[in-house]
């Protein structure tokens, strides 16, 4: 499985570095990112329903389920294979009753309105349709109760101005490799959150907290290429290229950033 070359526990996102952490311990930085999601969600000790939108293998939900025993999680993902492994891992961790999986597009979640207390999207909102992710944000607003918190952690464009041709080329090809339609402009995304009925919007640029885990990409790419040459990996053929382009694009700090966005449904 290709993602295990990044994280043995299938935390398929970037890590969060704080001063004093081991710069070479990627897994601890990945878990720290999970903790940042928890901190900004403000999960209460009482019974709570949390939506994990674009849940991947439910690794973040499993981490949070261990930390918050009265919370119930619903992971939404349209990838059948990922969900099958997620269900297996949830059961092995003892969370089969507390983490449910829903095979669906997170832009059309088969749940009633006002179902959840909290929701988060960790490196998944960028897969939503549209320049401002309007349909996705409206669906999150529909499924959340009034006063529900929503946390998004993802890459964003810093502006909507034309980019220099080399950066625009990188951007275009990076989107193609990851099968993304677009990266949202952070300012347009904030306005769309307001239109969807969210308030108390705070966007934090955490690109520098991301940097140490980002620097692991070249090593991961070399490892994938070596294993591919030996026929010892099932990683998609474009995966090393996708990672390489992501690394190069992240260096364009005038045009792109990695943000943690928090807001509350009005």
Buried (B, 14 or more C-beta within 10 A) or exposed (E): EBBEBBBEBBBBBBBBBEEEBEEEBBBEBBBBBBBBBBEBBEBEEEEBBBBBBBBBBBBBBBBBBEEBEEBBBBBBBBBEEBBEBBBEBBEEBEBEEBBBBBBEBBBEBEBEEEBBBBBBBBBBBBBBEBBBBBBBBBBBBBBBEEEBBBBBBBBBBBBEEEBEEEBEEBBEBBBEBBEEEBBBBBBBBBBBBEEBBBEEBEBBBBBEBBBBBBBBBEEBBEBBBEBBEEEEBEBEEEBBBBBBBBBBBBEBEEBBBBBBBBBBBE
